[in-house]
Amino acid sequence: MLLGFTMREIGGQKHFHGDHEKPLVQTQQFAEWIHRMNFVANDAHRMGCDIVNCDPLSALQCFRMGDLESEL
């Protein structure tokens, strides 16, 4: 089950907790992470593993979407 894998900015924030303090890097590679997650989804499907994305705001479309309460 995925929680917090939004993979996009919301309201100008890259993280739910706001930016990291300097000197930590602030840039995000959302497109690259989404691209790589497609490989994870393909491997999981091949192995019979059902990964459910329970983040309703997520930009990831490679996993089945679900409601957290219903999935639990």
Jmol script that loads the backbone (N, CA, C; Angstrom):
load data "model"
ATOM      1  N   MET A   1       0.840  -1.158   0.000  1.00  0.00           N
ATOM      2  CA  MET A   1       0.000   0.000   0.000  1.00  0.00           C
ATOM      3  C   MET A   1       0.895   1.234   0.000  1.00  0.00           C
ATOM      4  N   LEU A   2       0.539   2.215  -0.825  1.00  0.00           N
ATOM      5  CA  LEU A   2       1.306   3.452  -0.902  1.00  0.00           C
ATOM      6  C   LEU A   2       0.548   4.587  -0.227  1.00  0.00           C
ATOM      7  N   LEU A   3       1.245   5.318   0.602  1.00  0.00           N
ATOM      8  CA  LEU A   3       0.723   6.533   1.228  1.00  0.00           C
ATOM      9  C   LEU A   3       1.795   7.598   1.121  1.00  0.00           C
ATOM     10  N   GLY A   4       1.412   8.800   0.729  1.00  0.00           N
ATOM     11  CA  GLY A   4       2.381   9.887   0.661  1.00  0.00           C
ATOM     12  C   GLY A   4       3.238   9.873  -0.592  1.00  0.00           C
ATOM     13  N   PHE A   5       2.812   9.156  -1.618  1.00  0.00           N
ATOM     14  CA  PHE A   5       3.533   9.140  -2.892  1.00  0.00           C
ATOM     15  C   PHE A   5       2.814  10.065  -3.870  1.00  0.00           C
ATOM     16  N   THR A   6       2.712  11.327  -3.505  1.00  0.00           N
ATOM     17  CA  THR A   6       1.980  12.287  -4.318  1.00  0.00           C
ATOM     18  C   THR A   6       2.717  12.580  -5.621  1.00  0.00           C
ATOM     19  N   MET A   7       4.026  12.691  -5.557  1.00  0.00           N
ATOM     20  CA  MET A   7       4.884  12.863  -6.737  1.00  0.00           C
ATOM     21  C   MET A   7       4.571  14.113  -7.558  1.00  0.00           C
ATOM     22  N   ARG A   8       4.150  15.160  -6.861  1.00  0.00           N
ATOM     23  CA  ARG A   8       3.933  16.447  -7.523  1.00  0.00           C
ATOM     24  C   ARG A   8       3.856  17.523  -6.457  1.00  0.00           C
ATOM     25  N   GLU A   9       4.006  18.767  -6.895  1.00  0.00           N
ATOM     26  CA  GLU A   9       3.874  19.897  -5.977  1.00  0.00           C
ATOM     27  C   GLU A   9       2.399  20.195  -5.743  1.00  0.00           C
ATOM     28  N   ILE A  10       2.088  20.554  -4.528  1.00  0.00           N
ATOM     29  CA  ILE A  10       0.734  21.001  -4.189  1.00  0.00           C
ATOM     30  C   ILE A  10       0.870  22.300  -3.426  1.00  0.00           C
ATOM     31  N   GLY A  11       0.249  23.341  -3.939  1.00  0.00           N
ATOM     32  CA  GLY A  11       0.337  24.645  -3.283  1.00  0.00           C
ATOM     33  C   GLY A  11       1.754  25.166  -3.190  1.00  0.00           C
ATOM     34  N   GLY A  12       2.586  24.801  -4.168  1.00  0.00           N
ATOM     35  CA  GLY A  12       3.973  25.253  -4.183  1.00  0.00           C
ATOM     36  C   GLY A  12       4.896  24.468  -3.264  1.00  0.00           C
ATOM     37  N   GLN A  13       4.360  23.456  -2.560  1.00  0.00           N
ATOM     38  CA  GLN A  13       5.190  22.644  -1.674  1.00  0.00           C
ATOM     39  C   GLN A  13       5.518  21.305  -2.313  1.00  0.00           C
ATOM     40  N   LYS A  14       6.768  20.889  -2.130  1.00  0.00           N
ATOM     41  CA  LYS A  14       7.250  19.626  -2.690  1.00  0.00           C
ATOM     42  C   LYS A  14       7.079  18.467  -1.714  1.00  0.00           C
ATOM     43  N   HIS A  15       6.910  18.775  -0.435  1.00  0.00           N
ATOM     44  CA  HIS A  15       6.751  17.780   0.627  1.00  0.00           C
ATOM     45  C   HIS A  15       5.582  18.202   1.505  1.00  0.00           C
ATOM     46  N   PHE A  16       4.960  17.259   2.162  1.00  0.00           N
ATOM     47  CA  PHE A  16       3.869  17.604   3.072  1.00  0.00           C
ATOM     48  C   PHE A  16       4.363  18.429   4.249  1.00  0.00           C
ATOM     49  N   HIS A  17       5.655  18.337   4.550  1.00  0.00           N
ATOM     50  CA  HIS A  17       6.226  19.033   5.697  1.00  0.00           C
ATOM     51  C   HIS A  17       6.947  20.312   5.309  1.00  0.00           C
ATOM     52  N   GLY A  18       6.840  20.730   4.063  1.00  0.00           N
ATOM     53  CA  GLY A  18       7.548  21.920   3.607  1.00  0.00           C
ATOM     54  C   GLY A  18       8.972  21.594   3.168  1.00  0.00           C
ATOM     55  N   ASP A  19       9.698  22.614   2.736  1.00  0.00           N
ATOM     56  CA  ASP A  19      11.050  22.407   2.241  1.00  0.00           C
ATOM     57  C   ASP A  19      11.996  21.969   3.355  1.00  0.00           C
ATOM     58  N   HIS A  20      13.033  21.256   2.935  1.00  0.00           N
ATOM     59  CA  HIS A  20      14.098  20.895   3.862  1.00  0.00           C
ATOM     60  C   HIS A  20      14.940  22.139   4.135  1.00  0.00           C
ATOM     61  N   GLU A  21      15.599  22.137   5.277  1.00  0.00           N
ATOM     62  CA  GLU A  21      16.477  23.264   5.596  1.00  0.00           C
ATOM     63  C   GLU A  21      17.712  23.232   4.711  1.00  0.00           C
ATOM     64  N   LYS A  22      18.236  24.400   4.405  1.00  0.00           N
ATOM     65  CA  LYS A  22      19.479  24.492   3.642  1.00  0.00           C
ATOM     66  C   LYS A  22      20.593  23.887   4.476  1.00  0.00           C
ATOM     67  N   PRO A  23      21.570  23.263   3.933  1.00  0.00           N
ATOM     68  CA  PRO A  23      21.950  23.203   2.525  1.00  0.00           C
ATOM     69  C   PRO A  23      21.368  21.998   1.782  1.00  0.00           C
ATOM     70  N   LEU A  24      20.366  21.329   2.319  1.00  0.00           N
ATOM     71  CA  LEU A  24      19.785  20.192   1.603  1.00  0.00           C
ATOM     72  C   LEU A  24      19.179  20.653   0.290  1.00  0.00           C
ATOM     73  N   VAL A  25      19.231  19.792  -0.694  1.00  0.00           N
ATOM     74  CA  VAL A  25      18.753  20.106  -2.042  1.00  0.00           C
ATOM     75  C   VAL A  25      17.229  20.208  -2.036  1.00  0.00           C
ATOM     76  N   GLN A  26      16.700  21.219  -2.695  1.00  0.00           N
ATOM     77  CA  GLN A  26      15.258  21.453  -2.742  1.00  0.00           C
ATOM     78  C   GLN A  26      14.594  20.939  -4.018  1.00  0.00           C
ATOM     79  N   THR A  27      15.393  20.688  -5.049  1.00  0.00           N
ATOM     80  CA  THR A  27      14.803  20.268  -6.317  1.00  0.00           C
ATOM     81  C   THR A  27      14.242  18.852  -6.214  1.00  0.00           C
ATOM     82  N   GLN A  28      13.198  18.604  -6.953  1.00  0.00           N
ATOM     83  CA  GLN A  28      12.571  17.286  -6.988  1.00  0.00           C
ATOM     84  C   GLN A  28      12.558  16.786  -8.417  1.00  0.00           C
ATOM     85  N   GLN A  29      12.740  15.505  -8.560  1.00  0.00           N
ATOM     86  CA  GLN A  29      12.750  14.863  -9.870  1.00  0.00           C
ATOM     87  C   GLN A  29      11.482  14.012 -10.013  1.00  0.00           C
ATOM     88  N   PHE A  30      10.329  14.642  -9.863  1.00  0.00           N
ATOM     89  CA  PHE A  30       9.084  13.880  -9.884  1.00  0.00           C
ATOM     90  C   PHE A  30       8.922  13.055 -11.155  1.00  0.00           C
ATOM     91  N   ALA A  31       9.218  13.640 -12.313  1.00  0.00           N
ATOM     92  CA  ALA A  31       9.065  12.910 -13.574  1.00  0.00           C
ATOM     93  C   ALA A  31       9.964  11.677 -13.613  1.00  0.00           C
ATOM     94  N   GLU A  32      11.172  11.795 -13.125  1.00  0.00           N
ATOM     95  CA  GLU A  32      12.097  10.661 -13.096  1.00  0.00           C
ATOM     96  C   GLU A  32      11.596   9.579 -12.143  1.00  0.00           C
ATOM     97  N   TRP A  33      11.102   9.960 -10.960  1.00  0.00           N
ATOM     98  CA  TRP A  33      10.577   8.982  -9.999  1.00  0.00           C
ATOM     99  C   TRP A  33       9.343   8.272 -10.565  1.00  0.00           C
ATOM    100  N   ILE A  34       8.470   9.027 -11.225  1.00  0.00           N
ATOM    101  CA  ILE A  34       7.282   8.422 -11.834  1.00  0.00           C
ATOM    102  C   ILE A  34       7.708   7.423 -12.903  1.00  0.00           C
ATOM    103  N   HIS A  35       8.673   7.794 -13.719  1.00  0.00           N
ATOM    104  CA  HIS A  35       9.191   6.896 -14.761  1.00  0.00           C
ATOM    105  C   HIS A  35       9.724   5.604 -14.142  1.00  0.00           C
ATOM    106  N   ARG A  36      10.498   5.728 -13.083  1.00  0.00           N
ATOM    107  CA  ARG A  36      11.084   4.547 -12.434  1.00  0.00           C
ATOM    108  C   ARG A  36      10.031   3.687 -11.742  1.00  0.00           C
ATOM    109  N   MET A  37       8.996   4.311 -11.221  1.00  0.00           N
ATOM    110  CA  MET A  37       7.932   3.547 -10.555  1.00  0.00           C
ATOM    111  C   MET A  37       7.187   2.653 -11.551  1.00  0.00           C
ATOM    112  N   ASN A  38       7.192   3.011 -12.822  1.00  0.00           N
ATOM    113  CA  ASN A  38       6.580   2.141 -13.837  1.00  0.00           C
ATOM    114  C   ASN A  38       7.298   0.792 -13.890  1.00  0.00           C
ATOM    115  N   PHE A  39       8.613   0.795 -13.711  1.00  0.00           N
ATOM    116  CA  PHE A  39       9.371  -0.461 -13.679  1.00  0.00           C
ATOM    117  C   PHE A  39       8.995  -1.278 -12.441  1.00  0.00           C
ATOM    118  N   VAL A  40       8.842  -0.588 -11.309  1.00  0.00           N
ATOM    119  CA  VAL A  40       8.426  -1.258 -10.074  1.00  0.00           C
ATOM    120  C   VAL A  40       7.045  -1.889 -10.271  1.00  0.00           C
ATOM    121  N   ALA A  41       6.130  -1.141 -10.876  1.00  0.00           N
ATOM    122  CA  ALA A  41       4.770  -1.643 -11.102  1.00  0.00           C
ATOM    123  C   ALA A  41       4.781  -2.872 -12.005  1.00  0.00           C
ATOM    124  N   ASN A  42       5.578  -2.827 -13.063  1.00  0.00           N
ATOM    125  CA  ASN A  42       5.660  -3.975 -13.975  1.00  0.00           C
ATOM    126  C   ASN A  42       6.224  -5.207 -13.279  1.00  0.00           C
ATOM    127  N   ASP A  43       7.282  -5.028 -12.507  1.00  0.00           N
ATOM    128  CA  ASP A  43       7.876  -6.152 -11.770  1.00  0.00           C
ATOM    129  C   ASP A  43       6.896  -6.702 -10.740  1.00  0.00           C
ATOM    130  N   ALA A  44       6.217  -5.816 -10.014  1.00  0.00           N
ATOM    131  CA  ALA A  44       5.257  -6.259  -9.004  1.00  0.00           C
ATOM    132  C   ALA A  44       4.125  -7.049  -9.648  1.00  0.00           C
ATOM    133  N   HIS A  45       3.618  -6.560 -10.758  1.00  0.00           N
ATOM    134  CA  HIS A  45       2.539  -7.257 -11.463  1.00  0.00           C
ATOM    135  C   HIS A  45       3.002  -8.639 -11.923  1.00  0.00           C
ATOM    136  N   ARG A  46       4.196  -8.700 -12.459  1.00  0.00           N
ATOM    137  CA  ARG A  46       4.753  -9.974 -12.924  1.00  0.00           C
ATOM    138  C   ARG A  46       4.885 -10.984 -11.788  1.00  0.00           C
ATOM    139  N   MET A  47       5.162 -10.498 -10.589  1.00  0.00           N
ATOM    140  CA  MET A  47       5.328 -11.370  -9.423  1.00  0.00           C
ATOM    141  C   MET A  47       4.014 -11.604  -8.673  1.00  0.00           C
ATOM    142  N   GLY A  48       2.920 -11.027  -9.176  1.00  0.00           N
ATOM    143  CA  GLY A  48       1.623 -11.234  -8.542  1.00  0.00           C
ATOM    144  C   GLY A  48       1.387 -10.376  -7.319  1.00  0.00           C
ATOM    145  N   CYS A  49       2.120  -9.289  -7.206  1.00  0.00           N
ATOM    146  CA  CYS A  49       1.998  -8.395  -6.056  1.00  0.00           C
ATOM    147  C   CYS A  49       1.084  -7.223  -6.421  1.00  0.00           C
ATOM    148  N   ASP A  50       0.050  -7.030  -5.649  1.00  0.00           N
ATOM    149  CA  ASP A  50      -0.911  -5.953  -5.887  1.00  0.00           C
ATOM    150  C   ASP A  50      -0.524  -4.753  -5.025  1.00  0.00           C
ATOM    151  N   ILE A  51      -0.025  -3.712  -5.651  1.00  0.00           N
ATOM    152  CA  ILE A  51       0.320  -2.481  -4.944  1.00  0.00           C
ATOM    153  C   ILE A  51      -0.825  -1.506  -5.138  1.00  0.00           C
ATOM    154  N   VAL A  52      -1.321  -0.993  -4.028  1.00  0.00           N
ATOM    155  CA  VAL A  52      -2.468  -0.088  -4.061  1.00  0.00           C
ATOM    156  C   VAL A  52      -2.007   1.314  -3.667  1.00  0.00           C
ATOM    157  N   ASN A  53      -2.311   2.274  -4.508  1.00  0.00           N
ATOM    158  CA  ASN A  53      -1.971   3.666  -4.233  1.00  0.00           C
ATOM    159  C   ASN A  53      -3.165   4.309  -3.537  1.00  0.00           C
ATOM    160  N   CYS A  54      -3.007   4.626  -2.266  1.00  0.00           N
ATOM    161  CA  CYS A  54      -4.081   5.222  -1.468  1.00  0.00           C
ATOM    162  C   CYS A  54      -3.880   6.718  -1.252  1.00  0.00           C
ATOM    163  N   ASP A  55      -3.099   7.347  -2.107  1.00  0.00           N
ATOM    164  CA  ASP A  55      -2.912   8.793  -2.050  1.00  0.00           C
ATOM    165  C   ASP A  55      -3.802   9.408  -3.134  1.00  0.00           C
ATOM    166  N   PRO A  56      -4.956   9.981  -2.763  1.00  0.00           N
ATOM    167  CA  PRO A  56      -5.897  10.481  -3.768  1.00  0.00           C
ATOM    168  C   PRO A  56      -5.353  11.626  -4.616  1.00  0.00           C
ATOM    169  N   LEU A  57      -4.279  12.275  -4.193  1.00  0.00           N
ATOM    170  CA  LEU A  57      -3.693  13.382  -4.951  1.00  0.00           C
ATOM    171  C   LEU A  57      -2.482  12.952  -5.771  1.00  0.00           C
ATOM    172  N   SER A  58      -2.186  11.663  -5.783  1.00  0.00           N
ATOM    173  CA  SER A  58      -0.980  11.143  -6.408  1.00  0.00           C
ATOM    174  C   SER A  58      -0.969  11.323  -7.924  1.00  0.00           C
ATOM    175  N   ALA A  59       0.207  11.646  -8.447  1.00  0.00           N
ATOM    176  CA  ALA A  59       0.413  11.711  -9.889  1.00  0.00           C
ATOM    177  C   ALA A  59       0.777  10.340 -10.459  1.00  0.00           C
ATOM    178  N   LEU A  60       1.038   9.365  -9.592  1.00  0.00           N
ATOM    179  CA  LEU A  60       1.356   8.010 -10.057  1.00  0.00           C
ATOM    180  C   LEU A  60       0.101   7.345 -10.603  1.00  0.00           C
ATOM    181  N   GLN A  61       0.197   6.814 -11.801  1.00  0.00           N
ATOM    182  CA  GLN A  61      -0.947   6.155 -12.414  1.00  0.00           C
ATOM    183  C   GLN A  61      -0.658   4.690 -12.728  1.00  0.00           C
ATOM    184  N   CYS A  62       0.470   4.186 -12.285  1.00  0.00           N
ATOM    185  CA  CYS A  62       0.881   2.829 -12.634  1.00  0.00           C
ATOM    186  C   CYS A  62       0.413   1.776 -11.636  1.00  0.00           C
ATOM    187  N   PHE A  63      -0.194   2.217 -10.532  1.00  0.00           N
ATOM    188  CA  PHE A  63      -0.706   1.288  -9.526  1.00  0.00           C
ATOM    189  C   PHE A  63      -2.216   1.454  -9.408  1.00  0.00           C
ATOM    190  N   ARG A  64      -2.858   0.411  -8.975  1.00  0.00           N
ATOM    191  CA  ARG A  64      -4.294   0.473  -8.730  1.00  0.00           C
ATOM    192  C   ARG A  64      -4.562   1.493  -7.635  1.00  0.00           C
ATOM    193  N   MET A  65      -5.566   2.350  -7.844  1.00  0.00           N
ATOM    194  CA  MET A  65      -5.946   3.326  -6.843  1.00  0.00           C
ATOM    195  C   MET A  65      -6.935   2.688  -5.878  1.00  0.00           C
ATOM    196  N   GLY A  66      -6.845   3.088  -4.620  1.00  0.00           N
ATOM    197  CA  GLY A  66      -7.753   2.586  -3.613  1.00  0.00           C
ATOM    198  C   GLY A  66      -7.942   3.599  -2.499  1.00  0.00           C
ATOM    199  N   ASP A  67      -8.962   3.361  -1.720  1.00  0.00           N
ATOM    200  CA  ASP A  67      -9.266   4.168  -0.562  1.00  0.00           C
ATOM    201  C   ASP A  67      -8.669   3.481   0.667  1.00  0.00           C
ATOM    202  N   LEU A  68      -7.916   4.223   1.468  1.00  0.00           N
ATOM    203  CA  LEU A  68      -7.199   3.632   2.598  1.00  0.00           C
ATOM    204  C   LEU A  68      -8.137   2.859   3.522  1.00  0.00           C
ATOM    205  N   GLU A  69      -9.243   3.465   3.891  1.00  0.00           N
ATOM    206  CA  GLU A  69     -10.171   2.796   4.813  1.00  0.00           C
ATOM    207  C   GLU A  69     -10.712   1.500   4.216  1.00  0.00           C
ATOM    208  N   SER A  70     -11.060   1.527   2.942  1.00  0.00           N
ATOM    209  CA  SER A  70     -11.583   0.319   2.283  1.00  0.00           C
ATOM    210  C   SER A  70     -10.518  -0.763   2.171  1.00  0.00           C
ATOM    211  N   GLU A  71      -9.276  -0.362   1.929  1.00  0.00           N
ATOM    212  CA  GLU A  71      -8.197  -1.335   1.756  1.00  0.00           C
ATOM    213  C   GLU A  71      -7.808  -2.000   3.070  1.00  0.00           C
ATOM    214  N   LEU A  72      -7.954  -1.265   4.172  1.00  0.00           N
ATOM    215  CA  LEU A  72      -7.616  -1.830   5.477  1.00  0.00           C
ATOM    216  C   LEU A  72      -8.707  -2.769   5.927  1.00  0.00           C
TER     217      LEU A  72
END
end "model"
wireframe off; spacefill off
backbone 0.3
color backbone group
